[in-house]
Amino acid sequence: MAEQVFHHPDIYRIDVPLTGNPLKNLNCYVIIDSGESLVIDTGFRNEECLNVLMDGLGELGISPERTKLFVTHLHSDHAGLAQYFDYPNTRIYMGRTEHQYLSKLMSGAIRGVRERLYLAEGYPPEKYYEADNKNPARVYMPNREFAVTELADGDEIRVGSVKVTALEMPGHTPGLMCCYLEKEKIMFTSDHVLFDITPNITNWPEMTDPLGCYLKNLDRILEYEVEYAFPAHRNLSDKTLRQRAEEIKEHHRKRLEEILKIIQKQPGGAYEIAAGLTWSMRGKDWEQAPEKQKWFAVGETLSHLEYLMKKGRVIKRQREVEGEVRNFYTPI
């Protein structure tokens, strides 16, 4: 069912379920004006998401064969169903950086790089392969290429009389984009700012200092006048964008302090460090947590360790353990 969340222009939210995933749902937004429409994000490439999305669009009188689609970033809960909008009279928009990275992921070009990195961080091989094979980011991603109109930061899209500005906000992914309606003071924040949960900031091969990029762009989004912030997951909120940004900054400040305390006691790789951190894993401790959640936790730990290295607080050393090169982090 499509819920109207704004009038003039008409903006609707379709609640796409992400069953079995901690994110719970994907908020697909639809802007309609003067007979034109723009769909923002899609959901996983699975039957449940496809049915709910198409039912919601059908309720609004929108055909995937004759609309515009904006994919804010490469994660499968946002891009998974994009191929179902790949028609001659449809235009699919995506940031240039993000689209090129998605193509590398789909080809498998990055998978080996990440595997070598995680194993060097102490991730037990058998557990790593279990997590990788069950990772929804991989399982539900598009399974074929689709035509994309690539965007750069500041590019504009017209939906009837509505001007939508694409803002590149790297951090959560290498080239995530938010959508800004300046006249209406609306920001579609994607996963850059969420109100019920904290966005995952992980490491990305070929991207330098993702947490540093994220925090910089968390400040940048506050430069825009925003009265209505529409996040990609969970609930809308009465909090201002600034209030939520400050809460997220405080979360990362505490996480960085927690990491420093752990490695002061016992240097280790990202897997060992992540095991000692405080996570929200449905009440389960590290050993009981699903491997796919550990996979994301290790990635986020790596982004924080890289940030601390950039700040000169931590140093990474390597040594051989049972014939394999391992990374160890120590405070400076």
C-alpha positions in Angstrom: 0.0 0.0 0.0 1.3 3.5 -0.9 1.2 6.1 1.8 1.2 9.8 0.9 3.9 11.6 2.9 3.8 15.0 1.1 1.4 17.1 -0.9 2.3 19.5 -3.8 4.2 17.7 -5.2 2.6 14.4 -4.4 5.1 12.1 -2.7 4.3 8.5 -1.6 6.1 5.9 0.4 5.9 2.2 -0.5 6.9 0.1 2.5 8.9 -2.8 0.9 9.6 -5.6 3.4 13.1 -7.0 3.9 12.0 -10.2 5.6 14.7 -11.7 7.8 17.0 -8.7 7.5 17.8 -6.4 10.5 16.9 -3.4 8.4 13.3 -4.6 8.3 12.1 -2.5 5.4 13.0 -0.3 2.4 11.2 3.0 2.0 10.6 3.3 -1.7 9.6 6.9 -2.4 7.6 8.0 -5.5 7.4 11.6 -6.7 4.5 12.4 -9.0 3.9 15.7 -10.8 2.3 16.8 -14.1 1.9 13.2 -15.3 5.5 12.3 -14.7 7.0 10.2 -11.9 10.3 9.3 -10.2 10.7 6.1 -8.2 13.5 6.2 -5.6 15.1 2.8 -4.8 13.6 -0.6 -5.1 14.2 -3.4 -2.6 15.9 -6.8 -2.8 15.8 -8.8 -6.0 13.4 -11.4 -4.7 9.8 -12.2 -5.3 8.4 -10.7 -2.1 10.0 -7.3 -2.7 9.1 -7.3 -6.4 5.4 -8.1 -5.7 5.0 -5.4 -3.0 6.8 -2.8 -5.1 4.8 -3.5 -8.3 1.5 -3.6 -6.3 2.4 -0.2 -4.8 3.3 1.3 -8.1 0.2 -0.2 -9.7 -2.0 1.4 -7.0 -0.5 4.8 -8.0 -1.1 4.1 -11.7 2.6 3.9 -12.5 4.1 1.4 -14.9 7.8 0.4 -14.5 7.9 0.7 -18.3 7.1 4.4 -18.3 8.7 6.1 -15.3 12.1 7.3 -14.0 14.1 5.4 -11.4 16.7 6.9 -9.1 19.0 4.3 -7.4 20.7 6.1 -4.5 23.4 3.5 -4.1 24.6 0.0 -4.9 23.4 -2.0 -2.0 21.0 -4.7 -3.1 18.1 -3.5 -0.9 18.2 -0.3 -3.0 19.4 -1.5 -6.5 18.2 -5.1 -6.5 15.1 -4.6 -8.7 16.5 -1.9 -11.0 16.7 -4.2 -13.9 12.9 -4.5 -13.9 12.8 -0.8 -14.9 15.1 -1.3 -17.9 12.8 -0.4 -20.8 13.1 1.9 -23.8 10.9 4.6 -22.3 12.4 4.4 -18.8 15.5 6.2 -17.6 17.4 4.7 -14.6 19.6 7.3 -12.8 22.6 6.4 -10.7 25.7 8.2 -9.5 28.7 7.6 -11.8 31.0 6.5 -9.0 28.3 4.1 -7.6 27.4 2.6 -11.0 31.0 1.8 -11.9 31.5 0.2 -8.5 28.4 -1.8 -8.8 29.6 -3.1 -12.2 32.8 -4.3 -10.5 30.8 -6.0 -7.8 28.6 -7.8 -10.2 31.5 -9.0 -12.3 33.2 -10.4 -9.1 36.3 -8.2 -9.6 36.3 -7.0 -6.0 35.3 -10.2 -4.2 38.8 -11.6 -4.1 40.3 -8.4 -2.8 37.8 -8.3 0.1 38.4 -12.0 0.8 42.1 -11.6 1.2 41.7 -8.6 3.4 39.2 -10.2 5.8 41.3 -13.3 6.2 44.3 -11.2 7.0 42.2 -9.6 9.7 41.8 -12.9 11.5 38.4 -13.9 10.1 38.3 -17.7 10.3 38.2 -18.9 6.7 35.2 -21.3 7.0 33.1 -18.7 8.8 34.1 -16.0 6.2 32.9 -18.2 3.3 29.7 -18.9 5.1 29.0 -15.2 5.7 30.0 -14.3 2.1 27.8 -16.9 0.5 24.8 -15.8 2.6 25.4 -12.1 2.4 22.2 -10.4 1.2 24.3 -7.7 -0.5 25.5 -10.5 -2.9 22.5 -12.8 -3.0 19.9 -10.2 -3.9 21.9 -7.9 -6.1 20.9 -7.4 -9.8 21.9 -10.5 -11.9 22.3 -8.6 -15.1 23.5 -5.2 -16.4 20.9 -2.5 -17.1 21.1 0.8 -18.9 22.0 3.7 -16.5 22.2 7.4 -17.0 25.1 8.3 -14.8 25.0 11.4 -12.6 27.6 13.7 -11.0 27.3 15.7 -7.8 24.9 18.6 -8.4 23.2 17.2 -11.5 19.4 17.8 -11.7 16.5 15.7 -12.7 13.1 17.1 -13.7 9.8 15.4 -12.7 7.1 17.5 -14.2 7.8 20.9 -12.6 9.8 19.5 -9.7 13.5 19.9 -9.7 15.5 17.0 -8.0 19.2 17.6 -7.3 21.5 14.7 -6.9 24.0 15.1 -4.1 26.9 12.7 -3.8 27.6 11.9 -0.2 30.3 9.1 0.0 30.8 7.2 3.2 28.1 4.5 3.5 29.2 3.5 0.0 31.8 5.0 -2.4 29.3 7.2 -4.2 25.9 7.2 -2.4 23.6 10.0 -3.5 20.9 11.9 -1.7 18.0 13.6 -3.5 17.3 17.2 -2.6 14.2 19.3 -3.5 15.3 22.8 -2.8 12.0 24.6 -3.2 10.2 22.1 -1.0 13.1 21.8 1.5 12.9 18.0 1.2 15.9 15.7 1.5 15.7 12.0 0.7 18.6 10.9 2.9 18.9 7.3 1.6 21.2 5.4 4.1 23.3 8.5 4.7 21.1 9.5 7.6 18.7 7.0 9.2 16.7 7.9 12.3 16.0 4.5 14.0 19.3 2.9 13.4 22.9 4.0 12.7 24.1 3.6 9.0 26.8 0.9 8.5 30.1 2.5 7.6 32.3 -0.3 6.2 35.6 -0.6 4.4 35.5 -0.5 0.6 38.4 -1.7 -1.6 39.6 1.3 -3.7 38.1 3.8 -1.3 40.3 5.7 1.2 39.0 6.5 4.7 35.3 5.8 4.4 34.5 6.9 7.9 36.3 10.2 7.4 34.4 10.7 4.2 31.1 9.9 5.9 31.7 12.3 8.8 32.7 15.0 6.3 29.5 14.5 4.3 27.4 14.3 7.5 28.5 17.9 8.0 27.9 18.7 4.4 24.3 17.6 4.3 23.6 20.1 7.2 24.5 22.9 4.8 21.2 22.4 3.0 17.9 23.9 4.3 15.8 20.8 5.2 12.4 20.7 6.8 11.5 17.2 5.7 14.0 14.3 5.9 12.9 11.0 4.3 15.2 8.1 5.2 15.5 4.8 3.3 14.7 2.5 6.3 12.3 2.2 9.2 10.2 5.1 10.4 10.0 8.8 9.6 11.0 11.0 12.5 10.2 14.3 14.2 13.9 14.9 14.9 15.7 17.4 12.8 18.4 16.3 10.4 20.9 18.2 12.7 19.8 16.4 15.8 20.1 13.0 14.2 23.5 13.9 12.7 24.9 14.9 16.1 23.6 11.6 17.6 25.4 9.7 14.8 28.6 11.6 15.4 28.5 10.8 19.1 28.0 7.1 18.2 31.2 7.0 16.1 33.1 9.0 18.8 32.2 6.4 21.4 33.0 3.5 19.0 36.5 5.0 18.3 37.2 5.3 22.0 36.0 1.7 22.5 38.4 0.4 19.8 41.3 2.2 21.4 40.6 0.7 24.8 40.5 -2.8 23.3 43.7 -2.6 21.4 45.5 -1.0 24.4 44.8 -4.2 26.3 45.4 -6.6 23.5 46.5 -5.8 19.9 44.7 -7.9 17.3 43.1 -7.9 13.9 39.7 -6.5 13.0 37.9 -9.8 13.7 39.3 -10.0 17.2 38.6 -6.3 17.9 35.1 -6.5 16.5 34.4 -9.5 18.9 35.1 -7.2 21.8 32.9 -4.3 20.8 29.3 -3.6 21.7 26.9 -4.5 19.0 23.1 -4.6 18.7 22.6 -8.2 17.6 19.1 -9.1 18.8 20.5 -9.9 22.3 23.0 -12.4 21.1 26.7 -12.3 22.0 29.4 -12.4 19.4 29.7 -16.2 19.2 25.9 -16.6 18.8 25.5 -13.9 16.2 24.7 -14.8 12.6 27.9 -14.9 10.4 26.4 -12.4 8.0 26.1 -9.8 10.8 29.6 -10.5 11.9 30.7 -9.8 8.3 29.2 -6.3 8.5 30.6 -5.8 12.0 34.2 -6.6 10.9 33.8 -4.2 7.9 32.7 -1.4 10.2 35.5 -2.1 12.6 38.0 -1.8 9.6 36.6 1.6 8.7 37.1 2.9 12.2 40.6 1.4 12.4 41.5 3.1 9.1 40.2 6.4 10.5 42.3 6.1 13.6 45.4 5.3 11.5 44.7 8.5 9.4 44.5 10.4 12.7 47.8 9.0 13.8 46.3 7.1 16.8 46.8 3.6 15.6 49.5 1.7 13.6 49.0 -1.5 11.6 51.7 -4.2 11.7 51.9 -7.5 9.9 53.4 -10.8 11.0 53.2 -14.4 9.9 50.8 -16.7 11.8 50.7 -20.4 10.9 52.1 -19.5 7.4 49.6 -16.7 6.8 50.3 -12.9 6.9 48.1 -11.3 9.6 47.3 -7.7 10.5 47.6 -6.5 14.0 46.7 -3.0 15.3 48.4 -1.3 18.2 47.9 2.2 19.7 50.6 4.9 19.1 
